[in-house]
Amino acid sequence: MQPVESTGSAATGNRELILRFSLMAFSVACIVIRAPSLLVNPRFWAEEGPTYFAFAWHHDWLTALIQPHLGYYSLVPNAATTLAVHLVPLEQAPLLTTVIAFCIQLIPIAIILWGGDEIWRGSGRQFLAVMAVMFTLASGETWLTTICDQFYLALACFLILVGDPGSSSRIKNWAYRLLLVCAGLNGVVSALLAPLFLVKWFTTRSREVISQFSILATCLLVQLAVAAATFGDQAGASERIGFVPVSVLASILVVKSSVRPFLGIGAARLVSHTLFDLLNGTPAVVVCVGMIALTAFISQCWFLTAAMDRIRRLYFIGSVVLMTVPAVILSIDPKNDLLLGMEGHRYFLAANIIFVLAAISSMNLNRKAFRFSRDLFASFMVASALFMGLIYFRPALCISPGWSDWREEVHRWRIDSSYRIEVWPPGWGMNLDSPETEAAKGRSEGPDATPGN
């Protein structure tokens, strides 16, 4: 007969395993339900088509894989579009990139559920953390597109940062190393977290952490080298780097990370217009607005991490700052568009989720040890963020039935190879080689291919 304790621990382990698979299945279902049309009739989004796919179409696979675009190197869209060019017919190319983006969006969920880190231990905390990743109000343009996967990978790097310093599992250690390589070489956001991994090594002296820091530091050097080499190119660093007044920067942070995720799109629009008008006032008014906005943002960071020790607080606040401030500074001018024009939400995706995760990790889920003021504030912030995320889960998507159908666009291009293939959103498009060139490369479905086949 098995001991009672052994039987009980086995039952608990089975319940936890069932919960993890259930939450993963729930996440998969939510991604599908939010926009099933993106899987039935997939699309390229913005630069994913004319910048990445078109370049891969017109160049050999190695050149396409290593080519930097837009002033930095992005491994995922390079690899995804290169695979789409060489592995599937043109009609199915966006489906392959969409599936890759789908898998990457699930990586933060997998780390929370199977990472085994103390900070997310417990079914209640795991459930709330998964809900935060899925439903924190984000930009519709980040959904199922490889050009925005850098922000989900940055979130995954953050989860590794705040997790336990090392693991006895070689598989987990190597999986995290490979993930950090992919993240660090996929835009600059993840690589900017390297200093925080160095801090983690100083406090833990873990060999695995120094390996993680070395990976991100190397990736950061690669990204800096790319930025220097492409400095004068179109959309390179020379066009991105610009002075941002502190008052404008603080106002953008408040609108994007303090108002929008917790109070919704309507409140963010109202506050952004109000701040924009005030920032066009007298110098004294501008200074006051900047001080108030900066104080509000700092206060939010402080209160949401109040229950943490100093090192963990540094990880949370430092990650938010490193993910948002450089993004604003390096965004393409004019910077005021980030404030007034409801644009650039993708830059704040990971940071906003981190804010909600900070509130979740600060909550005491044991009712007997409930700390009224601190836990009430954290609970309110979590509830508000999840409520707004659920309300805008589908409406916030950048999608319209009147936008171009990829298969129809390809069909028109097969009839007239000079036709400019339209991608999403409207206004974006690309020109490709003739169908004869495609057939010579062994990818054509044939000149009689029709939409939907």
C-alpha positions as CSV (number, residue, x, y, z in Angstrom):
1,M,0.0,0.0,0.0
2,Q,1.3,3.5,-0.9
3,P,1.8,5.9,2.0
4,V,-0.9,8.6,2.4
5,E,1.6,11.4,1.9
6,S,2.9,10.0,-1.4
7,T,-0.7,9.5,-2.7
8,G,-1.6,13.0,-1.8
9,S,1.4,14.6,-3.5
10,A,0.8,12.5,-6.6
11,A,-2.8,13.8,-6.7
12,T,-1.6,17.4,-6.3
13,G,0.9,17.0,-9.0
14,N,-1.8,15.6,-11.4
15,R,-4.1,18.5,-10.6
16,E,-1.3,21.0,-11.3
17,L,-0.4,19.2,-14.6
18,I,-4.1,19.3,-15.7
19,L,-4.3,23.0,-14.8
20,R,-1.2,23.8,-16.9
21,F,-2.4,22.0,-19.9
22,S,-5.9,23.5,-19.5
23,L,-4.5,27.0,-19.3
24,M,-2.3,26.4,-22.4
25,A,-5.3,25.0,-24.3
26,F,-7.3,28.1,-23.1
27,S,-4.6,30.4,-24.4
28,V,-4.5,28.6,-27.8
29,A,-8.3,28.9,-28.0
30,C,-8.2,32.6,-27.2
31,I,-5.7,33.4,-29.9
32,V,-7.8,31.5,-32.4
33,I,-11.1,33.0,-31.3
34,R,-9.9,36.6,-31.3
35,A,-9.3,36.5,-35.0
36,P,-10.0,33.2,-36.7
37,S,-10.0,34.9,-40.1
38,L,-6.2,35.5,-39.7
39,L,-5.8,31.7,-39.8
40,V,-8.4,31.0,-42.5
41,N,-7.3,34.0,-44.7
42,P,-3.9,35.0,-43.4
43,R,-2.2,38.2,-44.3
44,F,1.2,40.0,-44.2
45,W,1.2,43.0,-41.9
46,A,3.0,46.2,-42.9
47,E,6.8,45.7,-43.3
48,E,6.3,42.0,-43.0
49,G,5.4,42.0,-46.7
50,P,7.2,44.7,-48.7
51,T,10.3,44.8,-46.5
52,Y,10.9,41.2,-45.3
53,F,9.0,38.9,-47.7
54,A,9.8,40.9,-50.9
55,F,13.5,41.0,-50.0
56,A,13.5,37.2,-49.4
57,W,11.7,36.7,-52.6
58,H,14.3,38.5,-54.7
59,H,17.4,37.2,-52.9
60,D,19.0,33.8,-52.0
61,W,18.1,32.3,-48.6
62,L,21.3,33.2,-46.9
63,T,21.2,36.8,-47.9
64,A,17.6,37.1,-46.8
65,L,18.4,35.4,-43.5
66,I,21.2,37.8,-42.5
67,Q,20.0,41.0,-44.0
68,P,19.2,43.8,-41.4
69,H,16.2,46.0,-42.1
70,L,14.9,49.3,-40.6
71,G,18.2,49.9,-38.7
72,Y,18.4,46.7,-36.7
73,Y,18.5,42.9,-37.2
74,S,15.3,40.8,-36.8
75,L,15.9,37.1,-36.9
76,V,12.3,36.0,-36.7
77,P,10.7,37.9,-39.6
78,N,13.9,37.2,-41.7
79,A,13.7,33.5,-41.0
80,A,9.9,33.2,-41.2
81,T,9.7,35.0,-44.6
82,T,12.7,33.1,-46.0
83,L,10.9,29.8,-45.1
84,A,7.7,31.1,-46.6
85,V,9.5,31.8,-49.8
86,H,11.2,28.5,-50.1
87,L,8.9,26.0,-48.5
88,V,5.3,26.8,-49.5
89,P,3.4,28.1,-52.5
90,L,2.9,31.9,-52.7
91,E,-0.7,31.5,-51.8
92,Q,0.2,30.0,-48.4
93,A,3.2,32.2,-47.5
94,P,1.3,34.4,-45.0
95,L,-0.1,31.3,-43.3
96,L,3.4,30.0,-42.5
97,T,4.5,33.4,-41.0
98,T,1.2,33.6,-39.0
99,V,1.7,30.1,-37.6
100,I,5.2,31.0,-36.5
101,A,3.9,34.2,-34.8
102,F,1.2,32.1,-33.2
103,C,3.8,29.8,-31.6
104,I,6.0,32.7,-30.4
105,Q,3.0,34.4,-28.7
106,L,2.6,31.2,-26.6
107,I,6.2,31.3,-25.3
108,P,5.6,33.6,-22.3
109,I,2.6,31.4,-21.3
110,A,4.8,28.3,-21.5
111,I,7.4,29.9,-19.2
112,I,4.8,30.9,-16.6
113,L,3.3,27.4,-16.6
114,W,6.3,25.2,-16.9
115,G,9.2,27.4,-15.9
116,G,8.8,26.2,-12.3
117,D,9.8,29.7,-10.9
118,E,8.8,30.6,-7.3
119,I,7.3,33.9,-8.3
120,W,4.5,32.2,-10.3
121,R,4.0,29.2,-8.1
122,G,0.5,28.4,-7.1
123,S,-2.6,27.7,-9.3
124,G,-4.2,31.1,-8.6
125,R,-1.1,33.1,-9.4
126,Q,-0.5,31.1,-12.6
127,F,-4.1,31.6,-13.7
128,L,-3.9,35.4,-13.2
129,A,-0.5,35.6,-14.9
130,V,-1.8,33.8,-18.0
131,M,-4.8,36.0,-18.1
132,A,-2.6,39.1,-17.9
133,V,-0.5,37.9,-20.9
134,M,-3.6,37.1,-22.9
135,F,-5.9,40.0,-22.1
136,T,-3.8,43.1,-21.1
137,L,-5.0,45.7,-23.5
138,A,-2.5,45.7,-26.4
139,S,-2.2,47.0,-29.9
140,G,-4.2,45.1,-32.5
141,E,-1.2,45.4,-34.8
142,T,0.9,43.0,-32.6
143,W,-1.5,40.1,-33.2
144,L,-0.1,37.1,-35.2
145,T,2.6,39.0,-37.1
146,T,6.3,38.2,-37.0
147,I,7.4,41.9,-37.1
148,C,5.9,42.4,-33.6
149,D,7.1,39.1,-32.1
150,Q,10.1,41.0,-30.7
151,F,7.8,42.3,-27.9
152,Y,6.5,38.9,-26.9
153,L,10.1,37.6,-26.9
154,A,11.1,40.6,-24.8
155,L,8.4,39.6,-22.3
156,A,9.8,36.0,-22.3
157,C,13.2,37.4,-21.5
158,F,11.7,39.4,-18.6
159,L,10.1,36.2,-17.3
160,I,13.5,34.5,-17.4
161,L,15.0,37.5,-15.6
162,V,12.6,37.4,-12.6
163,G,12.6,33.6,-12.5
164,D,14.9,31.4,-10.4
165,P,18.6,31.9,-11.1
166,G,19.4,28.5,-12.4
167,S,18.0,25.0,-13.0
168,S,19.3,21.5,-12.6
169,S,17.6,20.7,-15.9
170,R,20.1,21.0,-18.8
171,I,17.1,20.9,-21.2
172,K,15.6,24.0,-19.5
173,N,18.9,25.8,-19.4
174,W,19.6,25.3,-23.1
175,A,16.0,26.1,-24.0
176,Y,16.4,29.5,-22.2
177,R,19.8,30.1,-23.9
178,L,18.3,29.5,-27.4
179,L,15.4,31.7,-26.5
180,L,17.6,34.5,-25.4
181,V,19.6,34.2,-28.6
182,C,16.5,34.4,-30.7
183,A,15.1,37.3,-28.7
184,G,18.4,39.3,-28.6
185,L,18.8,39.0,-32.4
186,N,15.2,39.9,-33.0
187,G,15.2,43.7,-32.5
188,V,16.8,45.7,-29.8
189,V,14.2,45.4,-27.0
190,S,15.3,42.1,-25.5
191,A,19.0,42.9,-25.8
192,L,18.5,46.1,-23.7
193,L,17.7,43.9,-20.7
194,A,21.4,42.7,-20.6
195,P,22.4,45.1,-17.7
196,L,19.6,43.6,-15.5
197,F,20.9,40.1,-16.1
198,L,24.3,41.4,-15.0
199,V,22.7,42.7,-11.8
200,K,21.1,39.3,-11.3
201,W,24.5,37.6,-11.6
202,F,26.0,40.0,-9.0
203,T,23.3,39.0,-6.5
204,T,23.2,35.3,-7.3
205,R,26.6,34.4,-8.6
206,S,24.9,31.8,-10.7
207,R,26.9,30.4,-13.7
208,E,23.7,30.0,-15.7
209,V,22.9,33.7,-15.2
210,I,26.3,34.8,-16.4
211,S,25.7,32.7,-19.5
212,Q,22.4,34.4,-20.0
213,F,23.9,37.8,-19.6
214,S,26.7,37.0,-22.0
215,I,24.2,36.0,-24.7
216,L,22.2,39.2,-24.4
217,A,25.3,41.3,-24.1
218,T,26.7,39.8,-27.3
219,C,23.3,40.3,-29.1
220,L,23.3,43.9,-27.9
221,L,26.8,44.5,-29.5
222,V,25.5,42.9,-32.7
223,Q,22.5,45.2,-32.8
224,L,24.7,48.3,-32.0
225,A,27.0,47.3,-34.9
226,V,24.1,46.9,-37.2
227,A,22.7,50.3,-36.2
228,A,26.1,51.9,-36.8
229,A,26.5,50.2,-40.2
230,T,23.0,51.3,-41.3
231,F,23.0,54.7,-39.6
232,G,22.5,56.7,-42.7
233,D,20.0,54.4,-44.4
234,Q,16.3,55.1,-44.8
235,A,14.6,54.3,-41.5
236,G,18.0,53.8,-40.0
237,A,19.1,55.2,-36.6
238,S,19.8,58.6,-38.1
239,E,16.1,59.0,-38.9
240,R,15.0,57.6,-35.5
241,I,17.1,59.2,-32.9
242,G,15.7,62.5,-31.9
243,F,15.4,64.7,-28.9
244,V,12.3,64.1,-26.8
245,P,11.4,66.7,-24.1
246,V,10.9,65.1,-20.7
247,S,7.4,66.5,-20.5
248,V,6.5,64.8,-23.8
249,L,8.2,61.5,-22.8
250,A,6.4,61.5,-19.4
251,S,3.1,62.2,-21.0
252,I,3.5,59.4,-23.5
253,L,4.4,57.0,-20.8
254,V,1.3,58.0,-18.7
255,V,-1.1,57.6,-21.7
256,K,0.4,54.4,-23.0
257,S,1.2,52.6,-19.7
258,S,-0.8,54.2,-17.0
259,V,-4.2,55.1,-18.6
260,R,-4.7,52.9,-21.6
261,P,-4.2,49.4,-20.1
262,F,-6.1,50.1,-16.9
263,L,-8.8,52.6,-18.0
264,G,-9.3,51.7,-21.6
265,I,-9.0,53.3,-25.1
266,G,-11.6,56.0,-24.5
267,A,-9.9,57.3,-21.4
268,A,-6.5,57.2,-23.1
269,R,-7.8,59.2,-26.0
270,L,-9.3,61.8,-23.7
271,V,-6.2,62.1,-21.6
272,S,-3.9,62.2,-24.6
273,H,-5.8,65.1,-26.2
274,T,-5.8,67.0,-23.0
275,L,-2.1,66.6,-22.4
276,F,-1.4,67.5,-26.1
277,D,-3.3,70.8,-25.7
278,L,-1.5,71.6,-22.4
279,L,1.9,70.8,-23.9
280,N,1.3,73.5,-26.5
281,G,0.8,76.1,-23.7
282,T,3.2,78.4,-22.0
283,P,6.6,77.0,-20.8
284,A,5.4,77.1,-17.2
285,V,2.4,74.9,-18.1
286,V,4.6,72.5,-20.0
287,V,6.9,72.1,-17.1
288,C,4.0,71.5,-14.7
289,V,2.5,69.0,-17.0
290,G,5.8,67.2,-17.3
291,M,6.3,67.1,-13.6
292,I,2.8,65.8,-12.9
293,A,3.0,63.1,-15.6
294,L,6.4,62.0,-14.4
295,T,5.3,61.8,-10.8
296,A,2.2,59.8,-11.9
297,F,4.3,57.3,-13.8
298,I,6.9,56.9,-11.0
299,S,4.1,56.5,-8.4
300,Q,2.5,53.7,-10.5
301,C,5.9,51.9,-10.7
302,W,6.4,52.3,-7.0
303,F,3.0,51.2,-5.7
304,L,2.8,48.2,-8.1
305,T,6.1,46.9,-6.8
306,A,5.7,48.0,-3.2
307,A,5.6,44.5,-1.8
308,M,8.8,43.4,-3.6
309,D,12.3,43.4,-2.3
310,R,14.7,45.9,-3.8
311,I,16.3,43.6,-6.3
312,R,13.0,42.3,-7.7
313,R,11.7,45.8,-7.8
314,L,14.7,46.8,-9.8
315,Y,14.0,44.0,-12.3
316,F,10.4,45.1,-12.8
317,I,10.9,48.8,-12.9
318,G,14.2,48.5,-14.8
319,S,12.6,46.3,-17.5
320,V,9.7,48.7,-18.0
321,V,12.0,51.7,-18.4
322,L,14.4,49.9,-20.7
323,M,11.6,48.7,-22.9
324,T,9.7,52.0,-23.2
325,V,12.1,55.0,-23.0
326,P,14.4,53.9,-25.8
327,A,11.4,52.9,-27.8
328,V,10.0,56.4,-27.6
329,I,13.4,58.0,-28.4
330,L,14.0,55.6,-31.3
331,S,10.5,55.8,-32.8
332,I,10.3,57.5,-36.2
333,D,9.5,61.2,-35.9
334,P,7.3,63.1,-35.1
335,K,7.3,61.8,-31.5
336,N,4.1,63.6,-30.7
337,D,2.3,61.1,-32.8
338,L,2.8,58.6,-30.0
339,L,0.8,60.9,-27.7
340,L,-1.9,62.3,-29.8
341,G,-2.4,59.7,-32.6
342,M,-3.2,56.4,-30.8
343,E,-0.1,55.0,-32.5
344,G,2.9,53.0,-31.4
345,H,1.1,50.8,-28.8
346,R,3.3,47.9,-29.8
347,Y,6.2,49.5,-28.1
348,F,4.4,49.3,-24.7
349,L,3.0,45.8,-25.1
350,A,5.6,44.0,-22.9
351,A,5.8,46.9,-20.4
352,N,2.1,47.0,-19.8
353,I,1.9,43.2,-19.2
354,I,4.8,43.6,-16.8
355,F,2.9,46.2,-14.9
356,V,-0.1,43.8,-14.5
357,L,2.3,40.9,-13.6
358,A,3.8,43.2,-10.9
359,A,0.4,43.7,-9.4
360,I,-0.3,40.0,-9.5
361,S,3.1,39.0,-7.9
362,S,2.5,41.6,-5.2
363,M,-1.0,40.3,-4.3
364,N,-1.3,38.1,-1.2
365,L,-3.7,35.4,-2.4
366,N,-4.1,34.1,1.2
367,R,-7.2,35.8,2.6
368,K,-6.0,35.4,6.2
369,A,-2.8,37.4,5.4
370,F,-4.6,40.1,3.3
371,R,-3.0,43.5,3.6
372,F,-5.9,45.9,3.1
373,S,-4.4,49.0,1.4
374,R,-1.6,47.3,-0.6
375,D,-3.5,44.2,-1.7
376,L,-6.7,46.2,-2.4
377,F,-4.8,48.5,-4.8
378,A,-3.1,45.6,-6.5
379,S,-6.3,43.7,-6.9
380,F,-8.1,46.7,-8.3
381,M,-5.3,47.3,-10.9
382,V,-5.4,43.6,-12.0
383,A,-9.2,43.5,-12.2
384,S,-9.3,46.8,-14.1
385,A,-6.6,45.7,-16.6
386,L,-8.3,42.3,-17.2
387,F,-11.7,43.9,-17.5
388,M,-10.5,46.4,-20.1
389,G,-8.6,43.7,-22.0
390,L,-11.7,41.6,-22.2
391,I,-13.9,44.5,-23.4
392,Y,-11.4,45.4,-26.1
393,F,-10.2,41.9,-26.9
394,R,-11.7,41.8,-30.3
395,P,-12.6,45.5,-31.0
396,A,-9.0,46.6,-30.6
397,L,-7.8,44.4,-33.4
398,C,-6.5,46.1,-36.6
399,I,-8.7,44.2,-39.0
400,S,-11.4,45.0,-41.5
401,P,-13.5,42.9,-43.9
402,G,-12.9,45.4,-46.7
403,W,-9.1,45.0,-46.6
404,S,-7.3,43.0,-49.3
405,D,-7.6,39.2,-49.7
406,W,-4.1,37.7,-50.1
407,R,-5.2,34.9,-52.4
408,E,-7.1,37.3,-54.7
409,E,-4.1,39.6,-54.8
410,V,-1.8,36.7,-55.8
411,H,-4.3,35.6,-58.5
412,R,-4.3,39.1,-60.0
413,W,-0.5,39.1,-59.9
414,R,-0.3,35.8,-61.8
415,I,-2.4,37.4,-64.5
416,D,-0.4,40.6,-64.6
417,S,3.1,40.3,-63.0
418,S,3.4,44.1,-62.8
419,Y,0.5,44.2,-60.4
420,R,1.3,45.6,-57.0
421,I,0.2,43.1,-54.4
422,E,-1.6,44.8,-51.6
423,V,-1.1,43.7,-48.0
424,W,-2.5,44.9,-44.7
425,P,-3.1,47.7,-43.6
426,P,-4.3,49.6,-46.7
427,G,-1.6,51.6,-48.4
428,W,1.1,48.9,-48.0
429,G,2.0,46.7,-51.0
430,M,4.9,45.1,-52.9
431,N,6.0,44.1,-56.3
432,L,7.4,40.7,-57.0
433,D,9.2,38.9,-59.8
434,S,7.1,37.4,-62.6
435,P,5.3,34.0,-62.2
436,E,7.9,32.5,-64.6
437,T,10.7,33.4,-62.1
438,E,8.6,31.9,-59.4
439,A,8.2,28.7,-61.4
440,A,11.9,28.5,-62.1
441,K,12.5,28.5,-58.4
442,G,10.1,25.6,-58.0
443,R,7.4,27.3,-55.9
444,S,4.6,27.8,-58.3
445,E,1.2,26.2,-58.0
446,G,0.8,26.8,-61.8
447,P,-0.6,29.6,-63.9
448,D,-4.1,28.3,-63.4
449,A,-4.0,28.6,-59.6
450,T,-7.1,30.4,-58.4
451,P,-7.9,32.1,-55.0
452,G,-8.8,29.5,-52.4
453,N,-7.0,26.6,-54.0
